[in-house]
Amino acid sequence: MAGKLEGKVAFITGAARGQGRSHAIRLAQEGADIIAVDICGQIASVVYPMATPEDLAETVKEVEALDRRIVARRADVRDEAGLRAAFEAGVAELGPVDIVLANAGIAPMSLGEERHEAWQDVIDVNLTGVFNTVEIAKPSMIERGAGGAIVLTSSTAGITGIGGPTRGGLGYTASKHGVVGLMRSYANALAPHRIRVNSVHPTGVNTPMVVNEIMQAWLAEDPSLSDAMVNALPVDMIEAADVSNAIVWLVSDDARYITGVTLPVDAGFTVKK
């Protein structure tokens, strides 16, 4: 039986681990081939360990185990030229892109003294990186004339005022709100081309970005932050697969007339606010 995304090609950023890897695997299960990119390196203001080349190799292994094709490249979403080269390498091998998942993101929260560049780094990755991703992919999608679906990864911090008062925390919340503005603008601009654009807003997800010593200490240091992160449903965190399942629906024909929406995948987090 054919999957929901049989014959489609998906371009996914931040695909080495966490939500990005989960999305790559889940879309591959539904028949999609994958162009996977990740920085696979450290950004100085991010205090938790970021993804490695070995992580990206594991994503490749798991997608290929599903008998789907994958082209994986190291690329920084802040570097438009490098990201474009990765995208074009994938298209050359797999064919035109139908689906774009702008998933790459950082959370440069810190304890004690914070690096001054934390604000700029998180804006550059989480907002400008999303912009770069869509700008690189959309011309070929428009030219092809076959429609498509784009999902931008925001956060519950994109529709509430959580995140804390630090440069990194404020930047995170501002960037995730900015993603909503991009989504709505792109939804209008690309609708005539039958390209749908939506955003997803997860609560805390069980991934290396959230589940690490630094992030847990940051939450523990300020009880008001950890208290603010409580979901309505009795679960501390959701799994990456929960977000992936929502995205599969959004990019499939099951959601063919869904565009311009902010979809919480949040265990009721935002309904409490």
Secondary structure in CASP SS format (residue, H / E / C, confidence):
PFRMAT SS
TARGET T0000
AUTHOR 0000-0000-0000
METHOD secondary structure of the structure
MODEL  1
M C 1.00
A C 1.00
G C 1.00
K C 1.00
L C 1.00
E C 1.00
G C 1.00
K C 1.00
V E 1.00
A E 1.00
F E 1.00
I E 1.00
T E 1.00
G C 1.00
A C 1.00
A C 1.00
R C 1.00
G H 1.00
Q H 1.00
G H 1.00
R H 1.00
S H 1.00
H H 1.00
A H 1.00
I H 1.00
R H 1.00
L H 1.00
A H 1.00
Q H 1.00
E C 1.00
G C 1.00
A C 1.00
D E 1.00
I E 1.00
I E 1.00
A E 1.00
V E 1.00
D E 1.00
I C 1.00
C C 1.00
G C 1.00
Q C 1.00
I C 1.00
A C 1.00
S C 1.00
V C 1.00
V C 1.00
Y C 1.00
P C 1.00
M C 1.00
A C 1.00
T C 1.00
P H 1.00
E H 1.00
D H 1.00
L H 1.00
A H 1.00
E H 1.00
T H 1.00
V H 1.00
K H 1.00
E H 1.00
V H 1.00
E H 1.00
A C 1.00
L C 1.00
D C 1.00
R C 1.00
R C 1.00
I E 1.00
V E 1.00
A E 1.00
R E 1.00
R E 1.00
A C 1.00
D C 1.00
V C 1.00
R C 1.00
D C 1.00
E H 1.00
A H 1.00
G H 1.00
L H 1.00
R H 1.00
A H 1.00
A H 1.00
F H 1.00
E H 1.00
A H 1.00
G H 1.00
V H 1.00
A H 1.00
E H 1.00
L H 1.00
G C 1.00
P C 1.00
V C 1.00
D C 1.00
I E 1.00
V E 1.00
L E 1.00
A E 1.00
N C 1.00
A C 1.00
G C 1.00
I C 1.00
A C 1.00
P C 1.00
M C 1.00
S C 1.00
L C 1.00
G C 1.00
E C 1.00
E C 1.00
R C 1.00
H C 1.00
E C 1.00
A H 1.00
W H 1.00
Q H 1.00
D H 1.00
V H 1.00
I H 1.00
D H 1.00
V H 1.00
N H 1.00
L H 1.00
T H 1.00
G H 1.00
V H 1.00
F H 1.00
N H 1.00
T H 1.00
V H 1.00
E H 1.00
I H 1.00
A H 1.00
K H 1.00
P H 1.00
S H 1.00
M H 1.00
I H 1.00
E H 1.00
R H 1.00
G C 1.00
A C 1.00
G C 1.00
G E 1.00
A E 1.00
I E 1.00
V E 1.00
L E 1.00
T E 1.00
S C 1.00
S C 1.00
T H 1.00
A H 1.00
G H 1.00
I C 1.00
T C 1.00
G C 1.00
I C 1.00
G C 1.00
G C 1.00
P C 1.00
T C 1.00
R H 1.00
G H 1.00
G H 1.00
L H 1.00
G H 1.00
Y H 1.00
T H 1.00
A H 1.00
S H 1.00
K H 1.00
H H 1.00
G H 1.00
V H 1.00
V H 1.00
G H 1.00
L H 1.00
M H 1.00
R H 1.00
S H 1.00
Y H 1.00
A H 1.00
N H 1.00
A H 1.00
L H 1.00
A H 1.00
P H 1.00
H H 1.00
R C 1.00
I E 1.00
R E 1.00
V E 1.00
N E 1.00
S E 1.00
V E 1.00
H E 1.00
P E 1.00
T C 1.00
G C 1.00
V E 1.00
N C 1.00
T C 1.00
P C 1.00
M C 1.00
V C 1.00
V C 1.00
N C 1.00
E H 1.00
I H 1.00
M H 1.00
Q H 1.00
A H 1.00
W H 1.00
L H 1.00
A H 1.00
E H 1.00
D C 1.00
P H 1.00
S H 1.00
L H 1.00
S H 1.00
D H 1.00
A H 1.00
M C 1.00
V C 1.00
N C 1.00
A C 1.00
L C 1.00
P C 1.00
V C 1.00
D C 1.00
M C 1.00
I E 1.00
E C 1.00
A H 1.00
A H 1.00
D H 1.00
V H 1.00
S H 1.00
N H 1.00
A H 1.00
I H 1.00
V H 1.00
W H 1.00
L H 1.00
V H 1.00
S C 1.00
D H 1.00
D H 1.00
A H 1.00
R C 1.00
Y C 1.00
I C 1.00
T C 1.00
G C 1.00
V C 1.00
T E 1.00
L E 1.00
P E 1.00
V E 1.00
D C 1.00
A C 1.00
G C 1.00
F C 1.00
T H 1.00
V H 1.00
K H 1.00
K C 1.00
END
